[in-house]
Amino acid sequence: MRLQSVLGVLWMAVYGFCAISRLWVLLHPSFFTHALYYCVAWAFCLLHLMGAVAGFFLLHGARWARSLVVCISILIVLATIMALSAVGALPTVYYAGGAFAAVSLVSMYVSAIVKLAA
């Protein structure tokens, strides 16, 4: 339960910041030279927003939030890999978010294994 609270706070902070920064960029579409970049930014913004909301419910101890965080982690890691292959170089925020999602995914998996073994 303690890991769940810590991950909830971290998810709210990290992905809340990422979602707000993506929204700011999306409100200024002159940054985008191609429609593909704009679509990728929208996809990441929605994933980060869902991550922040899932972190809020994870902090409050909802059991279903763990599985939602795992699903969003997988989606963020896959979206980072796909955007990297489609666009090329990405801003550092995308890499940091993908790495944090991968670490969260592993820690949730390990905590589930430990809980089953106990």
C-alpha positions in Angstrom: 0.0 0.0 0.0 2.9 2.3 0.7 4.4 1.8 -2.8 1.0 2.5 -4.3 0.8 5.9 -2.5 4.3 6.8 -3.5 3.6 5.9 -7.1 0.3 7.8 -7.0 2.0 11.0 -5.9 4.8 10.6 -8.5 2.3 9.8 -11.3 0.2 12.9 -10.4 3.3 15.1 -10.3 5.2 13.8 -13.3 2.3 13.2 -15.7 0.4 16.3 -14.5 3.3 18.4 -15.4 3.7 16.6 -18.7 0.0 17.0 -19.6 0.1 20.8 -18.7 3.2 21.3 -20.8 1.8 19.4 -23.7 -1.5 21.4 -23.5 0.5 24.6 -23.6 2.3 23.5 -26.7 -0.9 22.3 -28.3 -2.5 25.7 -27.8 0.3 27.2 -30.0 0.1 25.1 -33.1 2.7 27.2 -34.9 5.3 25.0 -33.2 4.3 22.1 -35.5 5.6 21.9 -39.0 3.7 18.8 -39.9 0.3 17.4 -39.0 1.9 14.1 -37.8 3.8 16.0 -35.1 0.5 17.6 -33.9 -1.3 14.2 -33.8 1.6 12.7 -31.8 1.5 15.6 -29.3 -2.2 15.1 -28.8 -1.8 11.4 -28.2 0.9 12.0 -25.6 -1.2 14.8 -24.0 -4.1 12.5 -23.6 -1.9 9.6 -22.2 -0.3 12.0 -19.7 -3.6 13.4 -18.6 -5.0 9.8 -18.1 -1.8 9.1 -16.1 -2.3 12.0 -13.8 -5.9 11.0 -13.2 -4.9 7.4 -12.5 -2.2 8.7 -10.1 -4.9 10.5 -8.2 -7.0 7.4 -7.8 -3.9 5.3 -7.0 -3.0 7.7 -4.2 -6.5 7.3 -2.7 -6.1 3.5 -2.7 -8.4 2.4 -5.5 -7.6 -1.2 -6.5 -8.7 -0.7 -10.1 -6.2 2.1 -10.4 -3.3 -0.3 -10.3 -4.4 -2.1 -13.4 -5.1 1.2 -15.1 -1.6 2.4 -14.3 -0.2 -0.7 -15.7 -2.2 -0.3 -18.9 -1.2 3.4 -19.2 2.4 2.5 -18.6 2.4 0.0 -21.4 0.7 2.5 -23.7 3.1 5.3 -22.8 6.2 3.1 -23.4 4.7 1.9 -26.8 3.8 5.4 -27.8 7.3 6.6 -27.0 8.8 3.9 -29.1 6.4 4.5 -32.0 6.8 8.2 -31.9 10.6 7.8 -31.9 10.4 5.6 -34.9 7.9 7.8 -36.8 9.2 11.3 -35.9 12.9 10.7 -35.1 14.2 12.9 -32.3 11.8 13.7 -29.5 12.0 16.2 -26.6 13.5 15.0 -23.4 10.1 15.0 -21.6 8.9 12.2 -23.8 12.0 10.0 -23.0 11.7 10.8 -19.3 8.0 9.9 -19.3 8.6 6.7 -21.1 11.4 5.7 -18.7 9.2 6.6 -15.7 6.4 4.5 -17.1 8.7 1.5 -17.6 10.0 1.8 -14.0 6.5 2.1 -12.7 5.4 -1.0 -14.7 8.3 -3.1 -13.3 7.7 -1.9 -9.7 3.9 -2.7 -9.9 4.7 -6.1 -11.4 7.3 -6.8 -8.6 4.9 -5.7 -5.9 2.1 -7.9 -7.3 4.5 -10.9 -7.3 5.6 -10.2 -3.7 2.0 -9.9 -2.7 1.1 -13.2 -4.3 4.1 -15.0 -2.7 3.1 -13.7 0.8 
